[in-house]
Amino acid sequence: MPAVMRGGNGNRKPKGAGRGGRAKGPAAYAPAKLRGAAGVGLPPQVAVSAACGVFVAGLILLLATGGRGEALVGAVGHGLDNRMGAMGFRVATVQVRGASAFSEPYIRQAVGLAPGGPILGLDLEGLRTRAESVGWVRSATVARLLPDTVVVTVSERPRLAVWQSGGVTRVVDPEGHVIPEADPGLFSDLPLVVGQGAAEAAAAILPLVQTRPALTKRMEALVRVDGRRWDIRLKDGGLIQLPATGEDAALIQLDQLDQRSRLLELGFARIDLRDPQMIAVRPRARSEDAGV
């Protein structure tokens, strides 16, 4: 029995068939047209994956080439820095925070940042090291504020005293560190400590003396003796000998003696406080009182 075709002609071309009887359906594949079609590209996810693959492959290549890889990385970084510099990422301002007027010029000179240089390629750790090479600086941090500012923040060494030893005078901090850039002539208000080891020991004795205004205003210098004790040399030539330990107790004895007999005001040649059981006071000779 012949097949029955409902409502159609067996010789009819399929719908959508073009000239020559080839169908134009979803399964049609035209490589030449696909390659040449405008606007055809990779999906975003594929593009990102491909970029990551290229980066990883490049990184492996750089590691495999040793020093040449480092040179390539440097060249790429330099090129990127220059390109970002052209976009405005260059040093325009260098701020120094936490520094006094005495130390700031030395810090700027040590850091050595000139306006106009690229900001992204700066070695911040190297800049910090250079800032801390300044004697005034105890510690420093360096940060960049994009697009064009570098901030150097320092903790400055406080000035404690002027130290004289071996014929050389220097400014020192409470830890006995010398501040080489500090000119002692500019700090006549600082107490003078003299002798070997005086710089390191000054932080312990100075507060005891400075709480006594009558003594402080008459003091010329604190002299370190044998690296173990202090003499207080007064402006009028008097000398107060302190013990190696118990300086505060000895100074309390001096306070009591001064209240009774006004020694500091009247003057003396020497007061020996080294023995807590016996205070020895040596008055001035008559020729000294007369100014001879």
C-alpha positions in Angstrom: 0.0 0.0 0.0 1.4 3.4 -0.9 2.4 5.8 1.9 -0.1 8.5 2.6 1.2 12.1 2.7 -1.3 14.3 4.7 -2.0 17.6 2.9 1.3 17.8 1.0 3.1 17.1 -2.1 6.0 14.7 -1.9 8.0 16.7 -4.4 7.8 20.0 -2.4 11.1 21.5 -1.3 11.6 21.8 2.5 10.8 25.1 4.0 13.8 27.4 4.1 15.7 25.5 1.4 17.6 27.8 -0.9 18.7 27.5 -4.4 20.2 24.0 -4.9 18.0 22.4 -2.2 20.3 23.2 0.7 18.5 24.0 3.9 19.3 27.1 6.0 18.7 25.8 9.5 20.3 26.2 13.0 22.7 23.4 12.3 24.2 25.2 9.2 27.9 25.9 9.6 29.7 28.5 7.6 33.3 28.9 8.8 34.3 31.6 6.4 31.4 33.8 7.3 32.0 33.3 11.0 35.6 34.4 10.7 34.7 37.5 8.8 31.6 38.6 10.6 31.8 42.0 12.3 31.3 42.2 16.1 32.0 38.5 16.7 34.4 38.0 19.8 35.1 35.8 22.8 32.8 35.9 25.8 34.1 37.9 28.8 34.7 34.8 30.9 36.8 33.2 28.2 38.8 36.4 27.7 39.6 36.7 31.4 40.7 33.1 31.6 42.9 33.5 28.6 44.5 36.6 30.1 45.2 34.8 33.3 46.7 31.9 31.4 49.0 34.3 29.5 50.1 36.0 32.8 50.9 32.7 34.4 52.8 31.5 31.4 54.8 34.7 31.4 55.5 34.4 35.1 56.9 30.9 34.6 59.0 32.1 31.7 60.4 35.0 33.8 61.3 32.6 36.7 62.9 30.2 34.3 65.1 32.9 32.8 66.7 34.0 36.1 68.4 37.4 36.0 67.0 38.1 32.5 63.5 37.7 34.0 64.3 40.3 36.7 65.5 42.6 34.0 62.3 42.1 32.0 60.2 42.7 35.2 62.2 45.9 35.8 61.7 47.1 32.3 58.0 46.4 32.4 57.7 48.2 35.8 59.7 51.1 34.6 57.5 51.4 31.5 54.3 51.2 33.6 55.7 53.8 36.0 56.5 56.2 33.2 53.1 55.7 31.6 51.4 56.4 35.0 53.7 59.4 35.4 52.4 60.7 32.2 48.9 60.4 33.6 49.9 62.7 36.6 51.2 60.1 39.1 54.4 62.0 39.8 55.9 63.5 43.0 54.7 67.0 43.5 54.8 67.5 47.3 57.0 65.9 50.0 55.5 66.5 53.5 57.7 66.0 56.7 55.6 65.5 59.8 56.7 65.3 63.4 60.0 67.1 62.8 61.2 70.4 64.4 62.6 73.3 62.4 66.1 72.1 63.4 65.8 68.6 61.9 63.5 69.0 58.9 66.2 70.3 56.5 68.4 67.3 57.3 65.5 64.9 56.8 64.6 66.3 53.4 68.2 66.2 52.3 68.6 62.6 53.4 65.4 61.5 51.7 66.4 63.3 48.5 63.1 63.3 46.7 62.8 65.9 44.0 59.5 67.0 42.5 58.6 65.5 39.1 59.8 61.9 39.6 57.5 58.9 39.2 55.7 58.1 42.5 54.6 54.5 41.9 58.1 53.1 41.6 59.4 54.7 44.8 61.3 52.4 47.2 59.5 53.3 50.4 61.6 51.1 52.6 64.8 52.7 51.2 63.3 56.1 51.9 62.5 55.2 55.5 66.1 53.9 56.0 67.5 57.2 54.7 65.3 59.2 57.0 66.4 57.2 60.0 70.0 57.8 59.1 69.5 61.4 60.4 70.7 61.7 64.0 67.6 63.7 65.0 65.3 60.8 63.9 64.5 57.9 66.3 62.1 56.2 63.9 60.3 57.1 60.6 57.5 55.9 58.3 57.1 56.8 54.6 53.8 56.7 52.7 52.6 57.9 49.3 49.2 59.6 48.9 48.2 59.2 45.3 48.4 60.9 42.9 51.3 63.1 43.8 52.2 63.4 47.6 54.9 61.6 49.7 54.5 61.8 53.5 57.5 61.2 55.8 56.5 61.0 59.4 59.2 60.9 62.1 59.6 60.5 65.8 62.3 62.9 66.8 64.9 62.4 69.5 64.3 64.8 72.4 67.2 67.0 73.5 68.3 66.2 77.1 71.7 67.8 77.6 74.9 69.2 76.2 77.7 66.6 76.7 81.3 67.6 76.9 84.0 64.9 76.8 87.5 64.9 75.4 87.3 68.5 74.4 84.3 67.9 72.1 80.8 69.2 72.9 77.7 67.4 71.6 73.9 67.4 72.1 72.5 64.1 73.5 69.1 62.6 74.0 67.8 60.8 77.2 69.3 57.5 76.1 72.7 59.1 75.6 72.6 59.0 71.8 74.5 61.9 70.2 72.5 64.1 67.8 75.4 65.0 65.4 73.5 67.6 63.4 72.5 69.5 66.5 74.7 72.6 67.1 75.4 72.8 70.9 75.7 76.6 70.6 72.0 76.8 69.7 71.0 75.1 73.0 72.5 77.1 75.8 69.3 76.4 77.8 70.3 72.7 78.1 72.2 71.5 81.2 75.9 70.7 80.7 77.2 67.3 81.7 80.9 66.6 81.6 83.1 63.4 81.5 83.2 59.9 80.2 79.8 58.1 80.7 78.0 61.3 81.5 75.8 61.2 78.4 74.3 57.8 79.4 74.0 58.6 83.1 72.5 62.1 82.8 68.9 61.0 82.4 68.9 59.6 86.0 70.5 62.5 87.8 69.0 65.5 86.0 65.4 65.2 87.2 66.7 65.1 90.8 68.6 68.3 90.3 66.0 70.1 88.2 63.3 69.7 90.8 65.4 72.1 93.0 65.2 75.5 91.3 67.5 77.3 93.8 70.2 74.7 93.0 69.5 74.5 89.2 69.9 78.3 88.6 73.3 78.2 90.3 74.6 75.0 88.6 77.2 75.3 85.9 77.7 71.7 85.1 77.3 68.1 86.3 80.7 66.3 86.2 80.9 62.5 86.1 83.6 61.2 88.4 85.3 57.8 87.7 82.2 56.7 85.8 80.3 56.1 89.1 79.2 59.3 90.8 78.6 63.1 90.2 80.0 66.4 91.3 77.8 69.5 90.9 79.9 72.4 89.9 78.4 75.8 90.7 78.8 79.1 88.8 80.4 80.7 91.8 83.1 78.0 91.9 81.5 75.9 94.7 81.5 72.1 94.4 78.9 69.6 95.7 80.1 66.0 95.9 77.3 63.4 95.6 77.6 59.7 96.6 77.6 56.9 94.0 74.2 55.8 95.2 71.4 57.5 97.1 71.8 60.8 95.3 68.2 61.9 96.1 68.7 61.3 99.8 72.0 63.3 99.7 70.2 66.2 98.0 67.5 66.2 100.6 70.3 66.6 103.2 71.5 69.6 101.2 68.0 71.1 101.1 67.8 70.8 104.9 71.3 72.4 105.4 70.4 75.2 103.0 67.2 76.0 104.9 69.1 76.3 108.1 72.2 78.2 107.0 71.4 79.5 103.5 74.5 77.8 102.1 73.6 78.2 98.5 73.0 81.9 98.9 76.1 82.6 101.0 78.5 80.4 99.1 81.0 77.7 100.0 84.1 76.0 98.6 82.9 72.4 98.9 80.1 70.3 100.4 80.9 66.6 100.7 77.7 64.5 100.8 79.4 61.2 99.9 79.0 59.9 103.5 75.3 60.0 104.6 76.4 59.9 108.2 78.7 63.0 108.0 78.3 66.1 105.9 81.5 68.0 105.5 81.3 71.7 104.5 84.4 73.6 103.6 83.8 77.4 103.6 85.5 79.7 101.2 88.8 81.2 102.0 88.8 84.9 102.7 90.8 85.6 99.5 88.0 83.9 97.5 85.4 86.0 99.3 87.3 89.1 98.4 87.6 88.1 94.8 91.4 87.8 94.8 
